[in-house]
Amino acid sequence: MERRSRPDLNGAAWRKSSYSNQEGGNCVEVADGFPAVVPVRDSKVPHGPVLCFEAASWAVFIDELKAQLA
């Protein structure tokens, strides 16, 4: 697996999972606008660590989640 440098996330526009709620559930945020990667962080710890997934891998992950929820 090739290790890539993390994109500059200053000023990134984060959006919460549609499953987030006001009670502070276990949810994630993703940042759009990065063609090669999908930055992901814990919505309860916005200044905490960020994981960056390859866009293609993230798409497969999301497709599998949707299939499990269907």
C-alpha positions as YAML, in Angstrom:
chain: A
units: angstrom
residues:
- id: 1
  name: MET
  ca: [0.00, 0.00, 0.00]
- id: 2
  name: GLU
  ca: [1.37, 3.37, -1.00]
- id: 3
  name: ARG
  ca: [1.51, 6.04, 1.69]
- id: 4
  name: ARG
  ca: [0.43, 9.47, 0.49]
- id: 5
  name: SER
  ca: [0.72, 12.80, 2.18]
- id: 6
  name: ARG
  ca: [-2.40, 14.10, 3.87]
- id: 7
  name: PRO
  ca: [-4.17, 16.96, 2.11]
- id: 8
  name: ASP
  ca: [-4.29, 20.40, 3.69]
- id: 9
  name: LEU
  ca: [-7.56, 20.32, 5.62]
- id: 10
  name: ASN
  ca: [-7.49, 23.95, 6.79]
- id: 11
  name: GLY
  ca: [-10.76, 25.47, 5.70]
- id: 12
  name: ALA
  ca: [-12.25, 22.09, 4.76]
- id: 13
  name: ALA
  ca: [-16.06, 22.04, 4.65]
- id: 14
  name: TRP
  ca: [-17.11, 19.16, 6.91]
- id: 15
  name: ARG
  ca: [-20.55, 17.59, 6.81]
- id: 16
  name: LYS
  ca: [-22.05, 15.26, 9.38]
- id: 17
  name: SER
  ca: [-23.50, 11.88, 8.70]
- id: 18
  name: SER
  ca: [-27.22, 11.95, 8.06]
- id: 19
  name: TYR
  ca: [-27.44, 9.68, 11.13]
- id: 20
  name: SER
  ca: [-26.06, 12.39, 13.44]
- id: 21
  name: ASN
  ca: [-28.41, 13.82, 16.00]
- id: 22
  name: GLN
  ca: [-28.46, 16.49, 18.70]
- id: 23
  name: GLU
  ca: [-27.78, 13.92, 21.44]
- id: 24
  name: GLY
  ca: [-24.17, 13.52, 20.27]
- id: 25
  name: GLY
  ca: [-24.44, 10.01, 18.90]
- id: 26
  name: ASN
  ca: [-21.49, 8.07, 17.54]
- id: 27
  name: CYS
  ca: [-21.21, 9.82, 14.18]
- id: 28
  name: VAL
  ca: [-18.65, 10.86, 11.66]
- id: 29
  name: GLU
  ca: [-18.04, 13.85, 9.44]
- id: 30
  name: VAL
  ca: [-16.52, 13.81, 5.97]
- id: 31
  name: ALA
  ca: [-14.94, 16.63, 4.01]
- id: 32
  name: ASP
  ca: [-15.85, 17.04, 0.36]
- id: 33
  name: GLY
  ca: [-13.67, 18.55, -2.34]
- id: 34
  name: PHE
  ca: [-10.70, 16.19, -2.26]
- id: 35
  name: PRO
  ca: [-10.80, 14.12, -5.46]
- id: 36
  name: ALA
  ca: [-8.37, 11.36, -4.46]
- id: 37
  name: VAL
  ca: [-9.24, 10.93, -0.77]
- id: 38
  name: VAL
  ca: [-12.13, 11.20, 1.66]
- id: 39
  name: PRO
  ca: [-11.11, 12.77, 4.99]
- id: 40
  name: VAL
  ca: [-13.16, 11.40, 7.92]
- id: 41
  name: ARG
  ca: [-13.27, 12.52, 11.55]
- id: 42
  name: ASP
  ca: [-15.30, 11.99, 14.72]
- id: 43
  name: SER
  ca: [-18.05, 14.62, 14.84]
- id: 44
  name: LYS
  ca: [-17.74, 14.81, 18.63]
- id: 45
  name: VAL
  ca: [-14.00, 15.61, 18.44]
- id: 46
  name: PRO
  ca: [-13.65, 18.02, 15.50]
- id: 47
  name: HIS
  ca: [-10.07, 18.93, 16.38]
- id: 48
  name: GLY
  ca: [-9.05, 15.31, 16.82]
- id: 49
  name: PRO
  ca: [-7.40, 12.97, 14.34]
- id: 50
  name: VAL
  ca: [-8.53, 12.64, 10.73]
- id: 51
  name: LEU
  ca: [-8.42, 9.45, 8.71]
- id: 52
  name: CYS
  ca: [-8.04, 9.77, 4.94]
- id: 53
  name: PHE
  ca: [-9.38, 6.96, 2.79]
- id: 54
  name: GLU
  ca: [-8.83, 6.52, -0.94]
- id: 55
  name: ALA
  ca: [-11.98, 7.68, -2.69]
- id: 56
  name: ALA
  ca: [-12.54, 4.33, -4.43]
- id: 57
  name: SER
  ca: [-12.21, 2.40, -1.15]
- id: 58
  name: TRP
  ca: [-14.60, 4.79, 0.59]
- id: 59
  name: ALA
  ca: [-17.17, 4.32, -2.20]
- id: 60
  name: VAL
  ca: [-17.01, 0.52, -1.78]
- id: 61
  name: PHE
  ca: [-17.41, 0.90, 1.99]
- id: 62
  name: ILE
  ca: [-20.47, 3.15, 1.61]
- id: 63
  name: ASP
  ca: [-22.02, 0.82, -0.98]
- id: 64
  name: GLU
  ca: [-21.63, -2.09, 1.44]
- id: 65
  name: LEU
  ca: [-23.21, -0.10, 4.27]
- id: 66
  name: LYS
  ca: [-26.17, 0.78, 2.08]
- id: 67
  name: ALA
  ca: [-26.58, -2.85, 1.06]
- id: 68
  name: GLN
  ca: [-26.60, -3.92, 4.72]
- id: 69
  name: LEU
  ca: [-29.23, -1.33, 5.61]
- id: 70
  name: ALA
  ca: [-31.50, -2.19, 2.68]
...
